[in-house]
Structure formats: structure tokens, C-alpha cells
Amino acid sequence: MIRRSSRFALTLWLVMVWLFGVGFAAAAPQSKTEIIVSAAISLKDALDEITHLWGAVNPNVSVKTNYGASGSLEIQIEQGAPVDVFLSAAPKQMDALEAKGLLLEGTRKDLLRNEIVLIVPVGSSLSISSFRDLARADVKHVALGEPTAVPAGQYAKEVLTNLGIYDAVQSKAVFAKDVRQVLTYVETENVDAGIVYTTDALSSSKVKVVARAPENSHSPVIYPVAAIKSSRNPSAAREFTNFLSSPQARAVFQQYGFTFAKP
């Protein structure tokens, strides 16, 4: 009788341990997958909002963003930085990665378009109304992105070269590490004018747009996106890349002034 009671007690104890283990496993939170998205800093406002939308429908895949000049981000990827998705502000940087076999096959596509504009501080007393005015003697300092690393600087150089005034403007240029720094220089009135994207100008109440660059004065401003071949989570990277073309994401991009590249 004692032996049967002992066996029953042991069986009951084992069942309770098993049930506790099952309950604990069910209650334990599932581990999250993380993907790292490196993106041109001109995308920051829109992409921050889009990653929140992504999180609402994909709670098990978190997105960590890394913003900067597209040229700097390209170099980071080439040097082995743990990046899953790359969004560039120009095809040049994406072309370089593709040529080196660093993109996940079948994921590259042109996503967005933007425009190049000339901005001045809201309180500017200079009557600047065109890109050609930048060559005037009374315009002392002009903020530009560094052309070799910053796509906005590359486009600005193309516009000014097309107008035949790049040398004159270069002598008074204040080169910035990215397009947002150009915006800051203008906002703080440390320069008389700057060349940025439409979307950057729209993000600030401290600057005003005085001219838009004609499309034929520079290469088309196209933002390509692709997943990176060395991604630790290629499936999630593909899904996020596709999500950027979803109706929800497109609505956000449009809200911030971007237009869409042709399929």
C-alpha cells in the first residue's frame, strides 16, 4: 500500500513538473529576429515612421536603422558591416556593391525619386532666386554635400557644372558630411545658401526653397534598395525590402515629399 502511494506520488510529481515546464515554455517570450537597415540620411523621417508600421504587423522582426551619407554606408558594407538592407540616395553606391557581388540576388529595385532644390535661411536678406546667383560676389558661403560621398553633393556639382559656375561656387563652398548637415548649416545661418533635396527642405520651417534644379541639369535622383547577400536573416531582409513598396509605406514616403520610381 505504501509502495503504491509512493508510486502515485512520484507519478503525480512528474506530471506536475511536466505541466509546469509546458506552461513556462508557453509563457516565455519568443526571441526576436533583428535586421539592420542602412539608409541615406535623407530618408530618416519617413523611414523611422515606416519601421513603426512594420513593427505593428511584424512584432517578431525588429528593425535597427543606421543613417548616413550613402557613400559612407557603401564603404561600411564593403568592409563587412552587419547590414541586412541598404537604401541609397543614388544608384552609384548600389552599382558598386552589385559589381562586387554583395547584393542578395533578385532584391534590388529602384524605389523612390526626389528633387534638387536651392534653399536659403527664412530670414535671409540676400535676394537669391536662382542657382546662378550663387556665383555672385555678395554670396560668401554655400553649403554642399561632399560630392565623392554624398549623393546630394554629387547632384549639386552636376547642376553647377551644367550651369558653368561650379569653379566659382567651389571657392566659397562649405562641404558637409551628409545632406542633413547642409540643411543645418542653412538653418543656423552659417551659410548664405545650400543645395539639398526637396524632402529635406520640407522638413524644416527655418529654410525656404528659392529655386528647383531642372531635371536635365543633373542625373535623375533615384533611391534604389536591396537586401545584402551576407544578411544574417535573408528572409526577413527580403520581406522588409518588399514592405517598402507596400501601400502603407508608399503613403508615408509620399507624405514626406518623395515620389516613386517607375517599376
C-alpha positions in Angstrom: 0.0 0.0 0.0 2.9 2.3 0.9 4.6 1.3 -2.3 1.5 2.2 -4.4 1.2 5.5 -2.7 4.8 6.3 -3.3 4.5 5.4 -7.0 1.3 7.5 -7.3 3.0 10.5 -5.6 6.1 10.1 -7.9 3.8 10.0 -10.9 1.8 13.0 -9.8 5.1 14.9 -9.1 6.4 14.1 -12.6 3.1 15.2 -14.2 3.2 18.5 -12.3 6.8 19.1 -13.4 5.9 18.4 -17.0 2.9 20.7 -16.9 4.9 23.4 -15.2 7.6 23.1 -17.9 5.0 23.3 -20.7 3.3 26.3 -19.1 6.6 28.1 -18.6 7.7 27.4 -22.2 4.3 28.8 -23.5 4.7 31.9 -21.3 8.3 32.5 -22.3 8.6 35.3 -24.9 9.7 34.3 -28.3 13.1 35.6 -29.3 13.0 38.5 -31.8 14.8 38.5 -35.2 16.7 41.7 -35.8 17.6 43.2 -39.1 19.9 46.2 -39.7 18.9 48.8 -42.3 21.5 51.2 -43.5 19.9 54.1 -45.3 20.6 57.5 -46.7 20.0 60.1 -44.0 17.5 62.0 -46.3 15.2 59.0 -45.6 15.3 59.3 -41.9 12.0 60.9 -41.1 10.0 58.7 -43.4 11.8 55.5 -42.6 11.5 56.0 -38.9 7.7 56.1 -39.3 7.7 53.1 -41.7 9.7 51.0 -39.3 7.0 51.6 -36.7 4.4 50.4 -39.2 6.5 47.4 -39.9 6.7 46.6 -36.2 3.0 46.7 -35.8 2.5 43.9 -38.4 5.8 42.0 -37.8 6.3 42.0 -34.0 8.9 39.2 -34.1 11.2 41.1 -36.5 12.7 44.3 -35.1 14.4 46.9 -37.4 17.6 48.8 -36.3 18.4 51.7 -38.5 21.7 53.2 -39.4 21.7 56.5 -41.2 24.5 58.4 -43.0 25.8 59.5 -46.4 25.3 56.8 -49.0 29.0 56.7 -49.9 30.0 56.1 -46.2 27.3 53.4 -45.8 28.6 51.7 -49.0 32.1 51.5 -47.6 30.8 50.1 -44.3 29.1 47.3 -46.2 32.1 46.6 -48.3 34.2 46.3 -45.1 31.8 43.7 -43.7 29.5 45.7 -41.5 26.5 43.6 -40.4 23.9 45.1 -42.7 20.7 43.4 -44.0 19.1 46.1 -46.2 20.6 49.1 -47.9 18.8 52.2 -49.2 21.0 54.6 -51.2 20.2 58.1 -52.4 21.8 57.3 -55.7 22.4 54.3 -58.0 26.2 54.8 -57.9 26.7 53.3 -54.5 24.3 50.4 -55.2 26.1 49.8 -58.5 29.4 49.5 -56.7 28.0 46.9 -54.3 26.4 44.9 -57.1 29.6 44.9 -59.1 31.3 43.2 -56.1 28.6 40.6 -55.7 27.4 41.9 -52.3 23.7 42.2 -53.1 21.1 39.4 -52.4 20.1 38.3 -55.9 16.7 39.5 -57.1 16.1 42.1 -54.3 17.5 45.3 -56.0 14.9 47.7 -57.3 14.5 51.4 -57.8 12.2 52.7 -55.0 11.9 56.4 -54.9 12.7 59.7 -56.6 13.5 63.2 -55.2 14.3 66.7 -56.5 17.3 69.0 -56.0 16.5 72.5 -54.6 18.3 75.6 -53.6 17.5 76.8 -50.1 18.3 79.9 -48.0 17.5 80.9 -44.4 14.0 82.1 -43.9 15.4 85.5 -42.7 17.9 85.9 -45.5 18.4 89.5 -46.7 20.1 88.4 -49.9 17.9 88.3 -53.0 18.9 84.8 -54.1 16.4 83.4 -56.6 18.4 81.0 -58.8 21.3 78.7 -58.8 23.3 81.2 -60.9 23.0 83.7 -58.1 25.4 81.6 -56.1 28.3 82.9 -58.2 27.6 86.5 -57.1 30.3 88.3 -55.0 27.8 89.1 -52.2 27.1 85.3 -51.7 30.0 84.3 -49.4 29.3 80.8 -48.2 27.4 77.9 -49.9 26.8 74.6 -48.2 27.2 71.5 -50.4 27.4 67.8 -49.7 30.9 66.3 -50.3 30.5 65.1 -53.9 32.5 62.0 -53.6 30.5 60.5 -50.7 27.2 62.4 -50.6 24.8 61.9 -53.5 23.2 65.3 -52.9 26.6 66.8 -53.3 27.2 64.8 -56.5 23.9 66.1 -57.9 24.7 69.7 -56.8 28.0 69.5 -58.6 26.3 68.3 -61.7 23.9 71.2 -61.6 26.5 73.8 -61.0 28.8 72.3 -63.7 26.0 72.3 -66.1 25.4 76.0 -65.4 29.2 76.7 -65.8 29.6 78.1 -62.3 31.0 75.1 -60.3 34.5 76.6 -60.0 33.1 79.9 -58.8 30.9 78.3 -56.2 33.5 75.7 -55.1 35.8 78.5 -53.9 33.1 79.5 -51.4 31.7 76.1 -50.6 31.3 74.6 -47.1 31.3 70.9 -47.7 29.2 68.7 -45.4 29.4 65.1 -44.4 25.7 64.5 -45.4 22.7 66.4 -46.7 21.2 66.9 -43.3 24.4 68.8 -42.3 23.9 71.0 -45.3 20.4 71.7 -44.0 21.7 72.5 -40.5 24.2 75.0 -41.9 21.5 76.9 -43.7 19.0 76.7 -40.7 21.6 78.2 -38.4 22.6 80.9 -41.0 26.2 79.8 -41.0 26.0 79.9 -44.8 24.0 82.0 -47.3 22.5 79.1 -49.2 22.6 75.4 -49.6 21.7 72.6 -52.0 19.5 69.8 -50.7 16.6 67.5 -51.6 13.0 68.7 -51.7 12.2 66.4 -48.8 14.9 67.9 -46.6 13.6 71.4 -47.3 10.1 70.3 -46.4 11.3 69.0 -43.0 12.4 72.5 -41.8 10.5 75.7 -41.1 13.8 77.6 -40.9 14.6 77.5 -44.6 12.8 78.4 -47.8 13.2 77.0 -51.3 14.2 79.7 -53.8 14.8 77.5 -56.9 14.4 74.0 -58.2 17.1 72.4 -60.4 15.8 71.5 -63.9 15.7 67.7 -64.3 18.0 67.9 -67.4 20.7 69.6 -65.3 21.6 66.5 -63.3 21.3 62.8 -63.2 17.8 61.6 -62.0 17.6 61.4 -58.2 16.8 57.7 -57.7 16.8 55.8 -54.5 17.5 52.1 -55.0 17.0 49.5 -52.3 18.4 45.9 -51.9 19.0 43.2 -49.4 22.6 42.4 -48.7 24.0 39.0 -49.6 25.7 38.5 -46.2 22.5 39.2 -44.3 22.1 37.0 -41.2 18.3 37.0 -41.8 17.9 37.0 -45.6 14.2 36.0 -45.4 13.3 39.0 -43.1 15.5 41.3 -45.2 13.6 40.3 -48.3 10.3 40.8 -46.6 11.3 44.3 -45.3 12.6 45.3 -48.8 9.2 44.3 -50.2 7.3 46.1 -47.4 8.9 49.4 -48.6 6.8 49.1 -51.7 3.6 48.4 -49.8 0.6 50.8 -49.9 1.3 51.7 -46.2 4.9 52.6 -46.8 4.2 54.4 -50.1 1.7 56.6 -48.2 4.4 57.6 -45.7 7.0 58.3 -48.4 4.5 60.5 -50.3 3.7 62.4 -47.1 7.3 63.4 -46.7 7.6 64.6 -50.3 9.1 61.6 -52.1 7.8 60.4 -55.5 8.1 56.9 -56.8 10.5 55.4 -59.3 9.0 53.7 -62.3 8.8 49.9 -62.0 
